[in-house]
Amino acid sequence: MTLAIALSVSPGSAEAQGTGRAGNNPPAATPDLPQGERIDVGGFKLNSVHVPRPKGADLPPLVFIHGASTSLLDPYGAFRTPLDGRAEMLFVDRPGLGFSDAGGSRNRFPDGQADAIATLMQKRGIRRAIIVSHSFGGAIAATFALRHKEMVAGLVFLSPATHPWPGGIEWYYSVAKSPVIGPLFTALVVPPVGLLSIDKATRAVFAPNPRPDDYIEKTRARLALRPGAFRNNATDIANLLGYVREVAPRYREITAPTVIITGDRDGVVLPEIHSVGLHKAISGSRLIRIHNLGHKPDYVVTDVAIAAIETVAGRHPDLDGIARRAERRLAKDDAK
């Protein structure tokens, strides 16, 4: 997701108070929100929500990797209910975000995060899974497939960020990661800006499609702006461009069944660079382009994403037909 969401926190909210570390204990479960569990993965703890394999499951285990400026609650809100009863599921807070510890400096790069998630899977007893990723999480999923290919049953990329892009990064990422002024910036500047921008920012990520009215509360979007989490996120993004310059040429080594879903009105990442580039690199992958879709296929065309999961699992849904039906639903957004 975009930095705009990372500028979205109320300084008076419970999520913004306390130690300011991303690795606090997760709050108790509510009827709408799950209770996470923090597990040591090698000197630091990752928070996750594990849904055990149900009787009658028809899909392999699924591991969800969220994007920037968010937490496991983002994919949880999109997929937990629609996939209920169909698979074992693991929703993970990436290092330094949500309620996971940051760990060492290596965790500010996709390879460190991929290795941490692989260790968590092993601790959870998941030997092999379909990896479902969104946005920034796409770089981690692609890295995971390179470093832990024996653990990958398939890959579903949703609006991925995986390749070098023109230009650099926004100035506030560099400021936030600075060891000198970063702490002051994230503690004093970000909260009031976030208070003013959260509604507009989250709607912009979904645009031109409507954002669910309860999205901010159900995903606890304000968590991203605790000072520690904001700085971790800023560092992740600042490091990504150089990282993908080195790693993207290796994507052709990926052999797992792969589906990539992208929208032609994505205002966050450039589909022609990331999704098309990934499709060209991964032999046998399928690229599903959806007209009038923005940056959130997980919420806006969840049915297409689930059909993609089924496809890489070896089932045979009419993926193209489901995508075309989704386009017809989105036609009303064309004039927006």
MOQUI-V240578 format. One record per residue. N is the residue number from 1. RES is the residue in one small letter. OMEGA is omega as a letter, one per 30 degrees, with the letter a starting at -180 (none if undefined). NEAR is the number of other C-alpha atoms within 8 Angstrom. Layout:
n->{N,N}
res->{RES,RES}
omega->{OMEGA,OMEGA}
near->{NEAR,NEAR}
This chain:
n->{1,2,3,4,5,6,7,8,9,10,11,12,13,14,15,16,17,18,19,20,21,22,23,24,25,26,27,28,29,30,31,32,33,34,35,36,37,38,39,40,41,42,43,44,45,46,47,48,49,50,51,52,53,54,55,56,57,58,59,60,61,62,63,64,65,66,67,68,69,70,71,72,73,74,75,76,77,78,79,80,81,82,83,84,85,86,87,88,89,90,91,92,93,94,95,96,97,98,99,100,101,102,103,104,105,106,107,108,109,110,111,112,113,114,115,116,117,118,119,120,121,122,123,124,125,126,127,128,129,130,131,132,133,134,135,136,137,138,139,140,141,142,143,144,145,146,147,148,149,150,151,152,153,154,155,156,157,158,159,160,161,162,163,164,165,166,167,168,169,170,171,172,173,174,175,176,177,178,179,180,181,182,183,184,185,186,187,188,189,190,191,192,193,194,195,196,197,198,199,200,201,202,203,204,205,206,207,208,209,210,211,212,213,214,215,216,217,218,219,220,221,222,223,224,225,226,227,228,229,230,231,232,233,234,235,236,237,238,239,240,241,242,243,244,245,246,247,248,249,250,251,252,253,254,255,256,257,258,259,260,261,262,263,264,265,266,267,268,269,270,271,272,273,274,275,276,277,278,279,280,281,282,283,284,285,286,287,288,289,290,291,292,293,294,295,296,297,298,299,300,301,302,303,304,305,306,307,308,309,310,311,312,313,314,315,316,317,318,319,320,321,322,323,324,325,326,327,328,329,330,331,332,333,334,335,336}
res->{m,t,l,a,i,a,l,s,v,s,p,g,s,a,e,a,q,g,t,g,r,a,g,n,n,p,p,a,a,t,p,d,l,p,q,g,e,r,i,d,v,g,g,f,k,l,n,s,v,h,v,p,r,p,k,g,a,d,l,p,p,l,v,f,i,h,g,a,s,t,s,l,l,d,p,y,g,a,f,r,t,p,l,d,g,r,a,e,m,l,f,v,d,r,p,g,l,g,f,s,d,a,g,g,s,r,n,r,f,p,d,g,q,a,d,a,i,a,t,l,m,q,k,r,g,i,r,r,a,i,i,v,s,h,s,f,g,g,a,i,a,a,t,f,a,l,r,h,k,e,m,v,a,g,l,v,f,l,s,p,a,t,h,p,w,p,g,g,i,e,w,y,y,s,v,a,k,s,p,v,i,g,p,l,f,t,a,l,v,v,p,p,v,g,l,l,s,i,d,k,a,t,r,a,v,f,a,p,n,p,r,p,d,d,y,i,e,k,t,r,a,r,l,a,l,r,p,g,a,f,r,n,n,a,t,d,i,a,n,l,l,g,y,v,r,e,v,a,p,r,y,r,e,i,t,a,p,t,v,i,i,t,g,d,r,d,g,v,v,l,p,e,i,h,s,v,g,l,h,k,a,i,s,g,s,r,l,i,r,i,h,n,l,g,h,k,p,d,y,v,v,t,d,v,a,i,a,a,i,e,t,v,a,g,r,h,p,d,l,d,g,i,a,r,r,a,e,r,r,l,a,k,d,d,a,k}
omega->{a,l,a,l,l,l,a,l,l,a,l,a,l,a,a,a,l,a,a,l,l,a,l,l,l,a,l,l,l,l,a,a,a,l,l,l,a,a,l,l,l,l,l,a,l,l,l,l,a,l,a,l,a,l,l,l,a,l,l,l,a,l,a,l,a,a,a,l,a,a,l,a,l,l,l,a,a,a,a,a,a,a,a,l,a,a,l,a,l,l,a,l,l,a,l,l,a,l,l,l,l,a,a,a,l,a,l,l,a,a,l,l,l,l,l,l,l,l,l,l,l,l,l,l,l,a,a,a,l,a,a,a,l,l,l,l,l,l,l,l,l,l,l,a,l,a,a,a,a,a,a,l,a,a,l,a,l,a,a,l,a,a,l,a,a,a,a,l,a,a,a,l,l,l,a,a,a,l,a,a,a,a,l,a,a,a,a,a,a,a,a,l,l,l,a,a,a,a,a,a,a,l,l,l,a,a,g,a,a,l,l,a,a,a,a,a,a,l,a,a,a,l,a,a,l,a,a,a,l,a,l,l,l,l,l,a,l,a,a,a,l,a,a,l,a,a,a,l,a,a,l,l,a,a,a,l,a,l,l,l,a,l,a,l,l,l,a,l,a,a,a,l,a,a,l,l,l,l,l,a,a,a,l,l,l,l,l,l,a,l,l,l,l,a,a,l,a,a,a,l,a,l,l,l,l,l,l,l,l,a,a,l,l,l,a,l,l,a,l,l,l,l,l,l,l,l,l,l,a,a,a,a,a,a,a,none}
near->{12,9,8,10,15,14,14,19,20,11,9,6,8,6,9,14,10,6,5,10,10,14,12,9,6,9,6,6,9,7,5,6,8,9,10,10,9,11,9,8,11,5,6,9,13,18,15,13,12,9,7,7,11,9,5,6,11,6,8,12,13,12,12,13,18,17,13,12,14,16,16,16,12,10,13,9,10,11,10,9,7,6,9,7,9,11,15,13,12,12,14,15,16,15,13,16,18,15,14,16,14,12,11,6,6,9,12,13,12,12,12,10,14,13,10,11,10,11,9,11,10,9,8,7,6,9,7,10,13,16,14,14,16,14,16,13,14,17,13,13,14,11,12,13,12,11,9,9,10,6,10,13,14,12,16,16,14,16,18,17,12,13,12,10,8,4,4,6,8,6,6,6,13,12,10,15,11,9,6,5,9,12,12,8,11,15,10,8,9,13,15,11,11,15,12,8,12,13,8,7,11,12,10,8,13,12,14,12,11,7,9,5,5,6,9,11,7,11,11,9,14,13,13,16,18,17,11,11,16,14,14,13,12,12,13,10,11,10,10,10,12,8,10,12,10,7,9,10,8,8,12,9,7,12,7,10,10,13,15,15,15,17,15,11,11,14,9,8,11,10,12,7,10,13,17,10,10,11,12,7,9,13,9,6,10,8,11,10,8,13,9,14,18,15,16,12,16,12,7,8,10,11,7,12,13,9,12,11,13,12,12,15,11,6,7,7,7,7,11,7,7,11,11,9,8,11,12,7,7,12,8,6,9,8,4,4}
